[in-house]
Amino acid sequence: VTEHVGELASAHLDGELSPDEAAAFDAHVAECAECRAEVVATATVRDTLRAAPAIDPPFGFYERLVRRPPSRPPRPWWTAAAPVVAVAAVWIAVLGFAVDPGRPAVTPPVDQIRATLGTPDLTPAPGFSLHKVDPTASPLPDSVLHLPRHETFKTKAGDVLVVFGDSPKNWLAVLTEPGDADWARLRGGLRSPVAGVPGSPWQSTAPGAMPAIVYQEGDVVVTVTGTVPADQVVQAARDLHSGAQPSVVDRLRDACDSVLDAFSLR
Amino acid sequence: VSASVPTWEGVAREHGRFLYTVAYRLTGNHDDAQDLVQEVLVRVQRGLATYRPGSMHGWLSRITTNAFLDDVRKRKRRPVDLAGDDIERVAVTGPDVDETIASEQLPDHVQAALRTLPDDYRAAVVLCDVVGLSYTEIADSLDVPVGTVRSRIHRGRAQLRDVLA
């Protein structure tokens, strides 16, 4: 019996042995059960790897790169996640009274923020500022889903949060952020087309999570959430998107501008 | 000649899925795969002048494995940072959309097994079984002798076999 050739099993399967090596390999394997087993086992692994399908990048990954060329250093995930964290912090800081602490967070950082904040204390998480702005100063809609406009806040440069509602138990919040949605960072939900809402919006799906929908409208990311049922949140998004021109989102975008001016942030 | 020189946007458009697949198989998670693809496209942008018409997949996978191994070496020089990263990752790990998509596309145990391989072995196995390069091309990409490629691929597969068993 010649020397074992198991080490050559991969090269043999890949057609990478020279004719002489291949002949010697075949001759040995014909006589050696151990090496035959090695070939079979290696072939199984090789087949498994080769049969594995291609992997799709997250939705819109390359589209975002094309808009934001890669020569710009990639943003670390924590800054990319900042808008989501900010949204969560704002919900908790402003509307914390209405958020059931037993409910799962829509994004993982929410849990950490909630833990830092403590349940009854409504102090905004470190690094987040919140300014109430004069609601009459901006051309905002007076109501959404028959919920009257309650308060308008500037959360950070360019973001506007508008709260509609008639009680702490019954409210709807609309947040607009200039820029592109970072879909890959949103947790606890799924993206799928929704009639009447642009693009392929993201909706929270985690059991018991706050109903929320996030969609891109032009150069603004719109987040709608609230204590109302999920279908009403979607309906609110539809109302915001469609209907009269300029659309509500257009007006919110104008509101962003006026808020920026008001706070001399330009 | 200029017509045959691709742009990085063109590379992303035409070969984005291939590129992402290689990056994902090497890194084993979407966050690192996205970072790696961005780095590859930066290198593509810089290196387009040196691109000679031929196998685009071969060229891209060579850039990708080199960028990956460069990053691995860089991280190894910063053990403290790496430990910090790991803690961060554990803290934010949870079911999310990306992971769901990935697990649908490739059985978790296979991708998990790939992650257990030493980086050099994984690079050789990915170039062989995901990209489909010949041993000579792999040797060329990794700048090692063909004999080394041969043993890395076999040892890599043997290790996967044990992990998957």
Interface residues (C-beta under 8 A of the other chain):
Chain A: E7 L8 A9 S10 A11 D14 E16 A41 T42 T44 V45 R46 T48 L49 R50 A52 P53 A54 I55 D56 P57 P58 F61 Y62 L65 V66 P69 P70 S71 P74 W77 P108 P109 Q112 W183 A184 L186 R187 G188 G189 L190 R191
Chain B: W8 E9 A12 R13 G16 R17 F18 Y20 T21 Y24 R25 H30 D31 A33 Q34 D35 V37 Q38 E39 L41 V42 Q45 A91 V92 G94 P95 D96 V97 D98 I101 A102 Q105 L106 V110 V125 C128 D129 V130 S134 Y135 R150 S151 I153 H154 R157 A158 L160 R161 L164
